Amino acid sequence: MTALPDRIRALAADPAASFVLIARDGGVELLTGDVVDVDLLAEIPLDGPDGRREVFAMVPYRQVRERGFEALDDGTPLRCLLVGEHERLDAAELMSALPTDPIDLRGGGFDISDEEYAEMVERVIADEIGRGEGANFVIRRDYRASFECNDRIAALTWFGALLEHERGAYWTFVVVTPGEIAVGASPEAHVVARDGIVTMNPISGTFRHPAGGATRESLTEFLSSTKETEELFMVVDEELKMMSQVCSDGGRITGPHLKEMSRLTHTEYMLRGRSRLDPRDILRETMFAPTVTGSPMQNACAVIRRHERSPRGYYSGVAALFTPNAEGGHDLDAPILIRTAYVADGHLRVPVGATLVRHSDPAGEVSETHGKAAGVLGAIGAIERDHAAEARDDDAPAPARLADDPEIAALLASRNTRLADFWMQPQDAHSAGHFTGLRTLVVDAEDRFTTMLAHQLRHLGLEVEIANWDAVTDAAIDAADLVVSGPGPGDPRDAASARIARMQQVVARRREAGTPLLAVCLSHQILADGVGIDLVPLDSPYQGVQKVVPVFGQDASVGFYNTFTARVEPGTTRVGAAEVSADAVTGDVYALRGERFASIQGHLESILSRDGIATLERLVAHALV
């Protein structure tokens, strides 16, 4: 076999050669083979003429259109490397084969100025979050620069720099194919499927290490931030929606943990559940991570399309390795394509985004994008590194992990006191119970919280089917023993919205028939409007907010994601046929109930609803009486 340095040089020199280098699990792997481009995830060719085969795929953001979501289409290919050879390499030998000459960048800067980006942040907060379109959105901009060097040599140079200087990455990789070259160090496994177990790894919050490195004091300040904590809880909720779609047991949360990298630290949870789906189906149903899109997912894609100025390419998509397993299927390992540089014709592009929430500070989000870009550029050696943080002898011990500090560990663990036990423990649907055998139809109004809600309803013994608002039939609405009219984004007063109009019909049809109905969030507002209660916008949106509220004689800890509210005069306990449970000071209506119906403004299925499953059981029982 050709010596490794010569093989790497030969691959770099051949413009037709395609290869991938991956550093993961403490080793480095080289994948070579032929490249094919396909249109759909289902077309990824896992079966070849000789049986099952290994495939590496670069999945662009535009594939979200497979789920019916919006995306600017730039034609970025769903590129598959049909792995002919898969080798484990000696890391030291590989490093000796990689080029090391410095590469100077020229004309570097963001494609959108700081001032323009800050204005975008303000618009998204006011026009999207402020109008109830969602809880959080990730809006990107690109750092761009040029260089004078062969593209393949540049990519291998920067891959070597990442191997040498970056730590804590889930995958460090370089992908080299004709016309598409990427090099990066992704901190986040979007989805992994092995031995029937699906794992997702929501990461949020970005702490940029100060000069000299992170300290207990600086990290404590970061971990105490309300914005950073709420960001993480919101993305966990969003990824649990995906887990509830693909896993029979809905998913269990463990964590939180620190993801410590060389220049940045994040907070993360791990979600695990069981699934027998084809890994391509798992990947499709989990496109893409809310940490790089937003919540709810479908509306996040629409917001991204409205506000970002250019297509995303591979940014926020995934790199996916499908490997044949002993059970006759394929395992899946798919990190998110972030912290990645894209190389083409002597130009470098580093896309970065900030997560915008209701109390985002535009200047802070501008700074976050600078920090993320600097993290990538510094790691690949394109800007001056923090030598104070790196200057140590090769034999010196690695810096202490702040996650091992007792105070930091206690601060992290304290976050779980706010979360619902239901999602922290293994759970399955009950095989028996007083709701067993009752058919429930959940109507989805474009918020996949319905998948979590359906899982909880199954846990209570109900048989559950989910139908989208634009596909559900009147016959299905009439036939169900219980209809759960679900949550969704938008203004419940919007007379021009076909979605709002259909949800009004769903609620009205069940009410007029006198058949059991549970209305959640948006549908709660629609029900309230139908009984004559005013709907108004909140002064400040509740997006990922936990509140203890009265629900018909019992206080309940519930998570809220709403921009609008039904409101009565404080002290009101009944409006027409509806008993009202409202805030004693503001009159904001938290719940309604009457003959064969009940409703709730909060999301009982959210991880923020500590009393969610118990309150859901109470409301279902009332509606079914």
C-alpha positions in Angstrom: 0.0 0.0 0.0 1.2 3.5 -0.8 2.8 5.3 2.2 0.2 7.6 3.9 2.0 11.0 3.2 2.2 10.1 -0.5 -1.5 9.0 -0.6 -2.7 12.2 1.0 -0.6 14.3 -1.4 -1.9 12.3 -4.4 -5.6 12.8 -3.2 -4.9 16.5 -2.8 -3.3 16.8 -6.2 -6.1 15.0 -8.1 -9.0 17.4 -8.9 -11.2 14.4 -9.6 -10.5 12.5 -6.4 -13.1 12.6 -3.6 -12.3 11.8 0.0 -13.3 12.6 3.6 -11.2 12.7 6.7 -13.0 12.4 10.0 -11.6 12.7 13.5 -14.0 11.2 16.0 -14.1 8.9 19.0 -10.3 9.4 19.5 -9.3 8.2 16.0 -9.0 9.5 12.5 -10.7 7.8 9.5 -10.1 8.2 5.8 -13.1 7.5 3.4 -12.6 7.3 -0.4 -14.9 6.5 -3.2 -17.1 7.7 -6.0 -19.5 10.6 -5.7 -23.2 10.7 -6.7 -25.8 13.4 -6.2 -29.4 12.6 -5.4 -32.5 14.6 -5.0 -34.1 13.1 -1.9 -33.0 11.5 1.3 -34.8 8.3 0.4 -32.6 8.1 -2.7 -29.4 7.9 -0.7 -28.1 4.6 -2.1 -27.5 2.4 0.9 -27.9 -0.8 -1.2 -25.4 -1.5 -4.0 -25.0 -4.3 -6.5 -23.1 -6.4 -3.9 -25.5 -5.7 -1.0 -25.5 -3.1 1.8 -22.8 -0.4 1.6 -21.4 2.5 3.6 -22.4 6.0 2.4 -21.2 9.4 3.5 -23.7 12.2 2.7 -23.6 16.0 2.8 -27.2 17.1 3.4 -27.9 20.8 2.5 -30.4 23.0 4.3 -32.6 23.1 1.2 -33.7 19.5 1.9 -36.1 20.9 4.5 -38.4 21.2 1.5 -38.9 17.5 1.8 -40.9 18.2 5.0 -42.9 20.9 3.2 -41.0 23.7 4.7 -39.8 26.8 3.0 -36.2 27.4 1.9 -34.3 29.5 -0.7 -33.0 27.0 -3.2 -29.4 27.5 -4.4 -29.1 24.1 -5.9 -26.5 22.9 -3.3 -26.4 19.1 -4.0 -27.3 16.3 -1.6 -23.9 14.7 -2.2 -23.1 11.1 -1.5 -19.7 9.5 -1.3 -20.1 5.8 -1.9 -17.4 4.5 0.4 -15.0 2.1 -1.4 -12.4 2.2 1.3 -12.7 3.1 5.0 -9.4 3.1 6.8 -8.4 4.0 10.4 -5.3 6.2 10.3 -2.4 6.8 12.7 -3.0 10.4 13.8 0.7 11.3 14.1 1.5 9.9 10.7 -1.5 11.8 9.2 -0.3 15.1 10.8 3.1 14.6 9.2 1.4 14.3 5.8 -0.7 17.4 6.1 0.5 20.8 4.7 1.4 23.4 7.3 2.4 26.6 5.5 0.4 29.5 6.7 -2.3 30.8 4.4 -3.1 34.5 4.5 -6.6 35.7 4.2 -7.4 38.9 2.3 -10.3 41.3 2.3 -12.0 39.5 5.2 -15.3 40.6 6.6 -19.0 39.9 7.0 -21.3 40.1 4.0 -23.8 42.0 6.2 -22.5 44.9 8.3 -22.8 45.0 12.0 -25.4 47.8 11.7 -27.5 45.9 9.2 -27.4 42.7 11.2 -28.5 44.6 14.3 -31.4 46.0 12.4 -32.3 42.5 11.2 -32.3 41.3 14.8 -34.6 44.2 15.8 -37.0 43.4 12.9 -37.2 39.7 13.8 -37.9 40.4 17.4 -40.6 43.0 16.6 -42.2 41.5 13.5 -41.8 37.8 14.1 -41.5 37.0 17.8 -43.5 40.0 18.7 -46.4 38.8 16.5 -46.4 35.3 17.8 -44.6 33.6 14.9 -42.4 31.6 17.2 -40.2 31.4 20.3 -36.8 31.8 18.8 -35.1 32.1 15.4 -31.6 31.7 14.2 -30.5 34.3 11.6 -27.1 33.9 9.9 -24.6 36.0 8.2 -21.4 34.9 6.4 -17.7 35.8 7.0 -16.0 35.9 3.7 -12.3 36.2 2.6 -10.1 35.3 -0.3 -6.7 33.5 -0.3 -4.0 32.5 -2.8 -3.6 28.8 -2.5 -5.0 25.6 -4.1 -8.4 24.9 -2.5 -7.6 21.4 -1.6 -4.2 22.3 0.0 -5.9 25.1 1.9 -8.6 22.7 3.3 -6.1 20.1 4.4 -3.9 22.8 6.0 -6.9 24.0 8.0 -7.9 20.5 8.9 -4.5 19.9 10.3 -4.8 23.1 12.3 -8.1 22.0 13.8 -6.6 18.6 14.7 -3.8 20.4 16.5 -5.6 23.2 18.2 -9.3 22.4 18.6 -10.6 20.3 21.4 -14.0 19.1 22.4 -15.4 18.8 18.9 -17.8 15.9 18.1 -16.4 15.6 14.6 -13.4 17.3 13.1 -13.5 16.8 9.4 -12.6 17.8 5.9 -14.8 16.8 2.9 -13.2 17.1 -0.5 -15.2 16.5 -3.6 -15.2 18.2 -7.0 -16.8 21.6 -6.6 -17.7 21.2 -2.9 -15.1 21.4 -0.1 -15.8 21.8 3.6 -13.6 21.8 6.7 -14.8 22.2 10.2 -15.1 21.0 13.8 -18.8 20.5 14.7 -19.5 20.5 18.4 -22.9 18.9 18.0 -24.2 15.4 17.0 -27.6 16.3 15.6 -28.8 12.7 15.5 -27.2 9.3 16.0 -29.0 5.9 15.5 -27.2 2.8 16.7 -28.7 -0.6 17.9 -32.2 0.8 17.8 -31.4 3.7 20.0 -31.7 7.3 18.7 -29.8 10.1 20.3 -30.1 13.8 19.8 -27.8 16.4 21.4 -29.3 19.8 21.7 -26.6 22.5 22.4 -27.2 26.1 23.0 -25.6 29.1 24.6 -22.2 30.4 23.5 -19.6 31.4 26.0 -16.6 33.0 24.3 -13.6 32.4 26.5 -11.9 35.6 27.7 -8.2 36.3 27.3 -6.3 33.7 29.3 -9.1 31.2 29.2 -12.4 30.5 31.0 -12.5 30.7 34.8 -15.1 29.6 37.4 -16.2 33.2 37.9 -16.7 34.0 34.2 -18.4 30.7 33.5 -20.7 31.1 36.5 -21.8 34.5 35.1 -22.6 32.9 31.8 -24.5 29.9 33.3 -26.6 32.4 35.4 -27.9 34.2 32.3 -31.6 33.9 31.9 -31.3 34.2 28.1 -28.8 31.4 27.8 -30.9 29.1 30.1 -34.1 29.8 28.2 -32.4 29.2 24.9 -31.3 25.7 25.9 -34.8 24.8 27.3 -36.5 25.9 24.1 -34.2 23.9 21.9 -34.7 20.8 24.1 -38.4 21.2 23.7 -38.0 21.5 20.0 -35.8 18.4 19.7 -38.2 16.4 21.9 -40.9 17.1 19.3 -38.7 15.4 16.8 -37.9 12.5 19.2 -41.6 12.0 19.9 -42.1 11.7 16.2 -39.4 9.0 15.6 -39.2 7.2 18.9 -41.8 4.8 20.4 -40.9 6.0 23.9 -40.8 9.7 23.1 -37.3 10.3 24.4 -35.6 10.7 27.8 -33.5 13.7 28.8 -30.1 13.5 30.6 -27.9 16.4 31.5 -27.2 19.2 31.4 -23.5 19.1 30.5 -20.9 21.5 29.4 -19.4 21.2 25.9 -15.9 22.7 26.4 -14.0 23.6 23.3 -10.8 25.5 22.8 -12.3 29.0 22.5 -16.0 28.4 23.3 -18.1 26.6 25.8 -21.8 25.5 25.3 -24.4 23.9 27.4 -26.1 20.7 26.2 -28.5 17.9 27.0 -28.7 14.4 25.6 -32.0 12.9 24.4 -32.4 9.2 23.9 -35.3 6.9 22.7 -36.0 3.7 20.8 -36.8 3.6 17.1 -37.1 1.0 14.3 -37.3 3.5 11.5 -35.0 3.5 8.5 -32.1 5.9 9.3 -33.0 8.0 6.2 -36.5 8.5 7.7 -35.1 9.4 11.0 -32.9 12.0 9.3 -35.8 13.4 7.3 -38.1 13.7 10.4 -35.4 15.5 12.4 -34.4 18.1 9.7 -33.0 20.3 11.1 -31.7 21.2 14.5 -33.6 24.1 16.2 -30.2 25.3 17.5 -29.5 26.5 14.0 -33.1 27.2 12.7 -35.5 28.1 15.5 -38.9 27.1 17.0 -41.5 26.1 15.9 -39.5 24.5 13.1 -41.9 25.1 10.2 -42.4 28.8 10.9 -38.6 29.1 11.6 -37.9 28.1 8.0 -40.4 30.7 6.8 -38.8 33.4 9.0 -35.3 32.4 7.7 -36.5 32.7 4.1 -38.1 36.1 4.8 -35.0 37.7 6.5 -31.8 36.0 5.3 -30.5 37.5 2.1 -29.0 34.4 0.5 -29.4 30.6 0.5 -27.7 28.7 3.3 -25.9 26.0 1.3 -24.8 23.3 3.7 -24.9 25.6 6.8 -27.2 24.1 9.4 -27.6 20.9 7.4 -25.8 17.7 8.4 -22.9 15.4 7.4 -24.3 11.9 7.7 -22.4 8.6 7.8 -24.5 5.5 7.1 -22.7 2.4 8.2 -23.9 -1.2 7.7 -24.6 -2.9 11.0 -24.9 -6.5 12.2 -28.7 -6.4 12.3 -29.0 -6.0 8.5 -29.6 -2.2 8.5 -27.5 0.9 8.9 -26.3 2.9 11.8 -26.4 6.7 11.4 -23.9 9.3 12.7 -24.9 12.8 11.7 -23.3 16.0 13.2 -24.6 19.4 12.4 -22.8 21.5 9.8 -21.8 24.4 11.9 -18.3 25.7 12.8 -17.4 24.9 9.2 -15.6 26.8 6.5 -16.5 26.3 2.9 -13.8 26.6 0.2 -14.3 27.4 -3.5 -12.1 29.0 -6.1 -9.7 30.8 -3.7 -12.5 32.0 -1.4 -13.5 31.1 2.2 -17.0 31.3 3.6 -17.8 30.8 7.3 -21.5 31.1 8.0 -22.5 31.9 11.6 -25.8 32.6 13.3 -27.2 34.0 16.6 -30.3 32.7 18.4 -32.8 35.5 18.7 -35.3 35.4 21.6 -37.8 37.8 23.1 -35.2 39.7 25.1 -32.3 39.5 22.7 -30.0 42.5 22.7 -29.0 43.4 19.1 -25.5 44.4 20.0 -25.1 41.1 22.0 -26.2 39.1 19.0 -23.8 41.0 16.7 -21.1 40.1 19.2 -22.1 36.5 19.2 -21.7 36.1 15.5 -18.2 37.8 15.8 -17.3 35.3 18.5 -18.4 32.3 16.5 -16.6 33.4 13.3 -13.5 34.2 15.3 -13.7 30.7 16.9 -13.6 29.0 13.5 -11.0 31.4 12.0 -8.7 31.1 15.1 -9.0 27.4 15.2 -7.9 27.0 11.5 -5.1 29.5 12.1 -6.6 32.2 9.9 -6.3 34.8 12.6 -4.0 35.2 15.5 -4.8 32.7 18.3 -5.0 33.4 22.0 -1.4 32.2 22.7 -1.9 32.7 26.4 -4.5 30.0 26.3 -2.4 27.7 24.1 1.1 28.2 25.2 2.1 25.1 27.1 4.6 22.4 26.6 3.4 19.3 24.7 3.9 17.3 27.8 2.0 19.7 30.1 -1.3 18.5 31.4 -4.5 19.7 29.6 -6.4 22.5 31.3 -8.8 21.4 34.0 -12.3 20.8 32.9 -14.5 23.4 34.5 -17.4 20.8 34.3 -15.6 18.9 37.1 -15.7 22.0 39.4 -18.3 21.2 42.2 -19.8 24.7 42.1 -20.2 24.6 38.3 -21.6 21.1 38.5 -24.1 22.1 41.1 -25.2 25.2 39.1 -25.8 23.0 36.0 -27.7 20.4 38.0 -29.9 23.1 39.5 -31.5 23.7 36.1 -33.3 20.4 36.3 -35.3 21.4 39.3 -37.4 23.5 36.8 -38.1 20.6 34.4 -40.8 18.0 34.2 -40.0 14.6 35.7 -42.0 13.0 32.9 -39.3 13.7 30.4 -36.4 12.9 32.7 -37.6 9.3 33.3 -38.1 6.4 30.9 -41.8 6.2 29.9 -44.1 4.2 27.7 -47.8 4.3 26.9 -49.9 2.7 29.6 -51.5 -0.6 28.6 -54.5 0.0 30.7 -56.4 2.9 32.4 -59.7 4.6 32.4 -58.9 6.3 29.1 -57.9 3.0 27.4 -59.4 2.4 24.0 -60.7 6.0 23.5 -59.8 7.3 20.0 -58.2 10.8 20.1 -57.6 13.0 17.1 -54.9 15.7 17.6 -55.2 18.5 15.0 -51.8 20.1 14.3 -51.8 23.8 13.6 -48.1 23.9 12.4 -46.4 23.3 15.8 -45.0 19.8 16.3 -45.5 20.2 20.1 -48.4 18.0 19.0 -46.0 15.0 18.8 -45.1 15.4 22.5 -48.7 16.0 23.4 -49.7 12.8 21.5 -47.0 10.8 23.4 -48.4 12.1 26.8 -51.9 11.2 25.7 -50.8 7.7 24.8 -49.1 7.5 28.2 -52.6 8.1 29.6 -53.9 5.1 27.6 -55.6 6.9 24.7 -55.3 5.8 21.1 -53.9 8.8 19.2 -53.8 10.0 15.6 -52.3 13.3 14.5 -53.7 15.2 11.5 -52.5 18.4 10.0 -55.0 21.3 9.9 -55.1 21.4 6.1 -55.7 17.6 5.8 -58.1 16.8 8.6 -61.6 16.0 7.4 -64.9 16.8 9.1 -65.7 13.1 9.2 -62.5 12.5 11.2 -63.3 15.3 13.5 -66.8 13.9 14.1 -65.7 10.3 14.6 -63.1 10.8 17.4 -64.0 10.2 21.0 -61.8 13.2 21.9 -60.4 16.0 19.7 -57.4 17.9 20.8 -57.2 21.1 18.9 -53.5 21.9 19.0 -51.1 24.8 19.2 -49.6 26.9 16.4 -47.9 30.2 15.6 -49.6 33.4 14.6 -52.3 35.9 15.6 -55.6 34.2 16.6 -57.4 37.3 15.3 -56.0 37.0 11.8 -59.1 36.7 9.6 -57.0 36.3 6.5 -55.3 33.1 7.7 -56.7 29.9 6.2 -55.0 28.0 9.1 -56.7 30.1 11.8 -60.0 29.8 10.0 -59.8 26.0 9.9 -58.8 25.8 13.5 -61.9 27.9 14.3 -64.0 25.4 12.4 -62.5 22.5 14.3 -63.3 24.1 17.7 -66.7 25.3 16.7 -67.7 21.9 15.2 -66.9 20.0 18.4 -68.6 22.6 20.6 -71.8 22.7 18.5 -71.9 18.9 18.6 -71.4 18.8 22.3 -68.6 16.2 21.9 -65.4 16.1 24.0 -62.8 18.8 23.1 -59.5 19.9 24.6 -58.0 23.1 23.1 -54.3 24.0 23.6 -52.6 27.4 23.3 -53.7 28.9 19.9 -56.8 26.8 20.0 -57.5 27.9 23.6 -57.4 31.4 22.4 -59.8 30.5 19.5 -62.2 28.8 22.0 -62.0 31.9 24.3 -62.9 34.1 21.4 -65.8 31.9 20.6 -67.4 32.3 24.0 -67.0 36.0 24.0 -63.6 36.7 25.7 -61.3 39.4 24.3 -58.0 38.5 22.7 -55.1 40.9 23.2 -51.3 40.8 22.6 -49.2 40.5 25.7 -47.0 43.5 26.6 -44.0 41.1 26.5 -44.3 37.7 24.8 -44.1 34.5 26.9 -41.7 32.3 24.9 -40.2 29.6 27.0 -41.5 31.1 30.2 -42.4 29.0 33.2 -45.2 30.2 35.5 -47.1 28.8 38.4 -50.8 29.5 37.6 -54.2 28.6 39.0 -56.0 25.8 37.1 -59.4 25.4 38.6 -58.4 25.3 42.3 -55.0 23.9 41.9 -51.7 25.7 41.2 -49.7 24.2 38.3 -46.2 24.9 37.1 -46.6 25.3 33.3 -44.5 26.3 30.4 -45.8 29.1 28.2 -45.1 30.0 24.5 -47.6 32.7 23.6 -47.7 36.2 22.3 -51.4 36.7 22.6 -53.8 36.0 25.5 -57.5 35.8 26.3 -58.2 38.4 29.0 -61.1 39.1 31.3 -61.8 41.5 34.1 -59.8 40.3 37.2 -62.0 38.3 39.4 -64.2 36.9 36.6 -64.9 33.2 37.1 -67.5 32.6 34.3 -68.2 33.8 30.8 -71.3 32.3 29.3 -71.0 28.5 29.3 -67.3 28.6 30.3 -65.8 28.5 33.7 -62.7 30.7 33.8 -59.4 30.3 35.6 -57.5 33.5 35.2 -54.8 35.6 36.8 -56.1 37.5 39.8 -54.2 40.7 38.8 -54.1 40.8 35.0 -57.2 38.8 34.1 -55.1 36.7 31.7 -57.1 33.5 31.1 -55.0 30.3 31.8 -57.8 27.7 31.4 -61.4 27.3 30.4 -63.8 24.4 31.0 -67.5 23.7 30.5 -69.8 20.9 29.4 -67.6 18.4 27.5 -64.8 20.9 26.8 -61.6 22.2 28.4 -58.7 24.4 27.4 -55.3 25.5 28.5 -53.1 28.4 27.4 -49.8 26.8 28.4 -48.0 23.8 26.9 -48.6 20.9 29.3 -46.3 18.8 27.1 -43.3 21.1 27.5 -40.3 20.2 29.6 -41.1 23.4 31.5 -44.4 22.0 32.7 -43.5 20.3 35.9 -47.2 19.6 36.5 -48.0 19.0 32.9 -49.0 15.3 32.8 -51.2 15.6 36.0 -52.9 18.7 34.7 -53.4 17.1 31.3 -55.1 14.1 32.9 -57.4 16.4 34.9 -58.5 18.3 31.8 -59.0 15.3 29.6 -61.1 13.6 32.3 -63.3 16.7 32.5 -63.8 16.9 28.7 -64.7 13.3 28.6 -67.3 13.4 31.4 
